[in-house]
Amino acid sequence: MHRLLLLVVLAVTACSQATATRVDNRTFRIEGPSIAGGSDVPNRRLAERACPKGFRILDESRHKEDLDGVTTTWTIRCL
């Protein structure tokens, strides 16, 4: 039973990861997972890892996907 619970937690965690693509030297596009309520925490976490000295959000968009939740997409520039 404990192994099944651990497997479910790992699966949910893997699905809630944001992905980043490099646009140019200091600019990234971050696409967050579909989350109910449209939380941008996965985007912020990945932005802080990509830009440890800070970042500025250049563009932000939100898209509603079915009944699952809201996906946020950021374009950021590292400071």
N, C-alpha and C positions, 0 to 999 in steps of 0.2 A: 504494500500500500504506500509506503514512504517513497519507494522508487518511482511509482506512478505520479505522485504529487511533484516530485523533483523534476520529472520529465515534462510535466505540464508547465511548471514555472519556467523552465529553460526554453520551452517552445514559445511561450508568450513573450519572454524577454527578447528572443531573437527576432520576433516580428515587430517589436517596437523600437527598432534601431533606425536612425536617420542615415542617409547616404549623402556623400559629398563628391562633387566633381569639380576639378580645377578649371576655371575659366581662363585665367592668366596667372602671372607671377604671385599676386597677393589676393586674388579674387576667387571665391568659391561659390558654387550653387549647392545648397543643402535642401534635400527633399525629405521631409519628415514622414513618419508612418501615419496611417489613418487612425485617429484617436478620437473617442467621443469627447465632445466639448472643445476640440481644437487646441489642445495644449501644445505649446511650443518648446517644452522642456527637452525633448530629444534633440531638437535643432540647436538649442542653446548649449547643450552638453558637447555636441560635436563641434560647434563653432569655437568653444573654449579650448578644445583639444587641437583644432587646426590653427588657431591663433592665440597662443599662450600670452601674448602681450596685449591682447584686446582686439576688438573688431567693431565694425560699424555695419549696420544693416542698410544696404542700398535699396533693396526691393523686397517686399513681402507680399505673398498672395496666399489665399486660402481657397480650397476647393472641397465642396461636400461630395463625398462618395457614397452613394446609396444610403443605407441606414447605418453603416458601420461607423462613420464619424467624419472628421474633417482632416484634410491633409494640408499642411503648411509648407510652403516653399520659400526659402530665403536666398537672396544673393548678398553675400557679405564681402567686405574688404578688410584684410588684416591691417592693424595699425603699425 
